[in-house]
Amino acid sequence: MIDIEKIKERKKIRKEILEELYELWFNTESSALVGTKQQIYQESREQQNAFHYLLSMEFIDISTLGERLVIRITAKGIEHVETIYS
């Protein structure tokens, strides 16, 4: 049986990631989340799955810079966040 609370938690994780990337895009020079896989995923399978889901939905872009990941919100991701609050 599907655990409704787990679904709610996963949606919350994805929303928080998008909100953080949205704020970085508009309020910082780097406009991206940069760090190692361990720093970004925080050794959490749920966190990693959330990033991969957002990537597959084209809400974020993930590139590499040496050993580091560079994660940016896309125009589609920005539109999604703004739709939530409209």
ROMAR-360399 format. One record per residue: residue in one letter; residue number from 1; x, y, z of N, C-alpha, C in turn. Coordinates in nm, 3 decimals, always signed. Example, Ala and Ser with C-alpha at 12.3 -4.5 7.8 and 13.67 -1.06 7.14 Angstrom:
% residues 2
   r     k      n.px      n.py      n.pz     ca.px     ca.py     ca.pz      c.px      c.py      c.pz
   a     1    +1.319    -0.569    +0.780    +1.230    -0.450    +0.780    +1.320    -0.330    +0.780
   s     2    +1.285    -0.225    +0.708    +1.367    -0.106    +0.714    +1.290    +0.003    +0.787
//
This chain:
% residues 86
   r     k      n.px      n.py      n.pz     ca.px     ca.py     ca.pz      c.px      c.py      c.pz
   m     1    +0.084    -0.119    +0.000    +0.000    +0.000    +0.000    +0.089    +0.125    +0.000
   i     2    +0.045    +0.226    -0.068    +0.120    +0.351    -0.079    +0.111    +0.428    +0.053
   d     3    +0.225    +0.478    +0.096    +0.233    +0.558    +0.219    +0.213    +0.705    +0.182
   i     4    +0.097    +0.758    +0.212    +0.061    +0.897    +0.177    +0.157    +0.997    +0.242
   e     5    +0.200    +0.971    +0.363    +0.292    +1.062    +0.431    +0.426    +1.069    +0.359
   k     6    +0.473    +0.957    +0.306    +0.599    +0.957    +0.230    +0.585    +1.039    +0.102
   i     7    +0.469    +1.029    +0.039    +0.444    +1.108    -0.082    +0.447    +1.257    -0.048
   k     8    +0.382    +1.295    +0.060    +0.381    +1.436    +0.102    +0.522    +1.484    +0.133
   e     9    +0.602    +1.401    +0.199    +0.739    +1.438    +0.233    +0.824    +1.454    +0.106
   r    10    +0.807    +1.366    +0.009    +0.882    +1.376    -0.117    +0.846    +1.505    -0.192
   k    11    +0.718    +1.537    -0.196    +0.676    +1.661    -0.261    +0.735    +1.782    -0.189
   k    12    +0.740    +1.775    -0.057    +0.796    +1.884    +0.023    +0.945    +1.901    -0.008
   i    13    +1.018    +1.792    -0.016    +1.161    +1.798    -0.047    +1.183    +1.863    -0.183
   r    14    +1.106    +1.822    -0.284    +1.122    +1.879    -0.418    +1.089    +2.028    -0.420
   k    15    +0.983    +2.065    -0.348    +0.944    +2.207    -0.342    +1.054    +2.290    -0.275
   e    16    +1.110    +2.239    -0.166    +1.216    +2.311    -0.096    +1.340    +2.327    -0.184
   i    17    +1.374    +2.225    -0.259    +1.489    +2.235    -0.350    +1.464    +2.343    -0.454
   l    18    +1.347    +2.340    -0.516    +1.317    +2.440    -0.619    +1.315    +2.581    -0.561
   e    19    +1.260    +2.597    -0.441    +1.258    +2.729    -0.378    +1.400    +2.779    -0.351
   e    20    +1.486    +2.689    -0.304    +1.625    +2.728    -0.278    +1.695    +2.769    -0.407
   l    21    +1.676    +2.692    -0.513    +1.738    +2.725    -0.641    +1.682    +2.854    -0.700
   y    22    +1.553    +2.877    -0.680    +1.489    +3.001    -0.725    +1.553    +3.121    -0.656
   e    23    +1.569    +3.112    -0.525    +1.631    +3.220    -0.449    +1.776    +3.242    -0.493
   l    24    +1.849    +3.135    -0.514    +1.988    +3.148    -0.561    +1.993    +3.217    -0.697
   w    25    +1.902    +3.181    -0.785    +1.900    +3.237    -0.920    +1.880    +3.389    -0.917
   f    26    +1.790    +3.434    -0.835    +1.756    +3.576    -0.835    +1.832    +3.659    -0.732
   n    27    +1.895    +3.596    -0.633    +1.953    +3.673    -0.525    +2.101    +3.652    -0.499
   t    28    +2.170    +3.577    -0.583    +2.313    +3.558    -0.563    +2.388    +3.571    -0.695
   e    29    +2.516    +3.599    -0.685    +2.598    +3.610    -0.806    +2.613    +3.478    -0.877
   s    30    +2.632    +3.371    -0.801    +2.658    +3.242    -0.864    +2.533    +3.184    -0.930
   s    31    +2.418    +3.216    -0.880    +2.288    +3.171    -0.931    +2.274    +3.019    -0.938
   a    32    +2.357    +2.947    -0.865    +2.352    +2.801    -0.869    +2.392    +2.742    -0.735
   l    33    +2.351    +2.618    -0.715    +2.393    +2.539    -0.600    +2.516    +2.461    -0.645
   v    34    +2.627    +2.477    -0.574    +2.751    +2.411    -0.613    +2.805    +2.333    -0.495
   g    35    +2.842    +2.209    -0.519    +2.900    +2.127    -0.413    +2.927    +1.987    -0.461
   t    36    +2.986    +1.908    -0.376    +3.010    +1.769    -0.409    +2.878    +1.693    -0.400
   k    37    +2.875    +1.574    -0.456    +2.755    +1.492    -0.446    +2.714    +1.470    -0.301
   q    38    +2.814    +1.444    -0.216    +2.784    +1.419    -0.075    +2.723    +1.543    -0.009
   q    39    +2.775    +1.661    -0.042    +2.723    +1.784    +0.017    +2.580    +1.810    -0.030
   i    40    +2.556    +1.790    -0.157    +2.425    +1.822    -0.213    +2.320    +1.718    -0.177
   y    41    +2.354    +1.592    -0.194    +2.257    +1.486    -0.167    +2.246    +1.453    -0.019
   q    42    +2.341    +1.500    +0.061    +2.340    +1.481    +0.206    +2.325    +1.333    +0.242
   e    43    +2.384    +1.248    +0.158    +2.379    +1.104    +0.180    +2.237    +1.052    +0.200
   s    44    +2.142    +1.117    +0.137    +2.002    +1.078    +0.149    +1.950    +1.032    +0.014
   r    45    +1.898    +0.912    +0.010    +1.841    +0.859    -0.114    +1.721    +0.943    -0.159
   e    46    +1.641    +0.989    -0.063    +1.525    +1.073    -0.098    +1.570    +1.204    -0.162
   q    47    +1.675    +1.263    -0.108    +1.728    +1.388    -0.162    +1.780    +1.366    -0.304
   q    48    +1.854    +1.260    -0.324    +1.908    +1.228    -0.456    +1.794    +1.202    -0.555
   n    49    +1.695    +1.126    -0.513    +1.580    +1.099    -0.600    +1.507    +1.228    -0.637
   a    50    +1.497    +1.320    -0.542    +1.430    +1.447    -0.569    +1.503    +1.526    -0.677
   f    51    +1.635    +1.533    -0.669    +1.711    +1.604    -0.772    +1.694    +1.537    -0.908
   h    52    +1.696    +1.406    -0.912    +1.681    +1.336    -1.040    +1.540    +1.354    -1.097
   y    53    +1.441    +1.356    -1.010    +1.304    +1.382    -1.055    +1.295    +1.523    -1.117
   l    54    +1.348    +1.622    -1.047    +1.343    +1.760    -1.097    +1.419    +1.774    -1.228
   l    55    +1.529    +1.701    -1.242    +1.604    +1.701    -1.367    +1.520    +1.640    -1.479
   s    56    +1.456    +1.529    -1.453    +1.375    +1.463    -1.556    +1.254    +1.548    -1.596
   m    57    +1.204    +1.630    -1.504    +1.093    +1.721    -1.535    +1.141    +1.849    -1.604
   e    58    +1.273    +1.862    -1.620    +1.338    +1.979    -1.680    +1.319    +2.105    -1.598
   f    59    +1.303    +2.089    -1.465    +1.293    +2.202    -1.375    +1.431    +2.250    -1.331
   i    60    +1.531    +2.162    -1.342    +1.668    +2.198    -1.306    +1.764    +2.145    -1.411
   d    61    +1.885    +2.200    -1.409    +1.993    +2.152    -1.494    +2.109    +2.117    -1.401
   i    62    +2.171    +2.002    -1.425    +2.285    +1.960    -1.345    +2.404    +1.943    -1.437
   s    63    +2.513    +2.013    -1.406    +2.638    +1.996    -1.481    +2.750    +1.971    -1.381
   t    64    +2.866    +1.936    -1.432    +2.979    +1.910    -1.343    +3.088    +2.012    -1.366
   l    65    +3.161    +2.039    -1.260    +3.276    +2.127    -1.262    +3.383    +2.055    -1.181
   g    66    +3.462    +1.972    -1.249    +3.556    +1.887    -1.179    +3.480    +1.784    -1.098
   e    67    +3.506    +1.782    -0.968    +3.439    +1.688    -0.878    +3.308    +1.743    -0.822
   r    68    +3.274    +1.864    -0.863    +3.157    +1.931    -0.805    +3.039    +1.931    -0.902
   l    69    +2.921    +1.934    -0.845    +2.799    +1.949    -0.923    +2.757    +2.095    -0.922
   v    70    +2.705    +2.140    -1.033    +2.651    +2.275    -1.045    +2.504    +2.258    -1.084
   i    71    +2.415    +2.302    -0.996    +2.272    +2.281    -1.017    +2.203    +2.416    -1.026
   r    72    +2.133    +2.436    -1.137    +2.061    +2.563    -1.162    +1.915    +2.534    -1.191
   i    73    +1.831    +2.626    -1.155    +1.690    +2.618    -1.191    +1.677    +2.660    -1.338
   t    74    +1.586    +2.598    -1.409    +1.561    +2.633    -1.549    +1.442    +2.729    -1.557
   a    75    +1.417    +2.779    -1.676    +1.300    +2.865    -1.697    +1.172    +2.791    -1.661
   k    76    +1.166    +2.664    -1.694    +1.050    +2.582    -1.660    +1.035    +2.569    -1.508
   g    77    +1.147    +2.556    -1.438    +1.145    +2.548    -1.292    +1.100    +2.679    -1.230
   i    78    +1.148    +2.791    -1.285    +1.107    +2.923    -1.236    +0.956    +2.940    -1.253
   e    79    +0.908    +2.903    -1.370    +0.764    +2.914    -1.397    +0.683    +2.830    -1.299
   h    80    +0.732    +2.710    -1.269    +0.663    +2.622    -1.175    +0.655    +2.685    -1.035
   v    81    +0.769    +2.737    -0.987    +0.769    +2.802    -0.855    +0.674    +2.921    -0.854
   e    82    +0.678    +3.002    -0.956    +0.593    +3.122    -0.958    +0.445    +3.085    -0.970
   t    83    +0.414    +2.973    -1.035    +0.278    +2.927    -1.043    +0.225    +2.883    -0.906
   i    84    +0.312    +2.823    -0.827    +0.273    +2.780    -0.692    +0.224    +2.899    -0.610
   y    85    +0.289    +3.014    -0.627    +0.260    +3.131    -0.545    +0.174    +3.235    -0.614
   s    86    +0.118    +3.201    -0.728    +0.033    +3.296    -0.800    -0.113    +3.276    -0.766
//
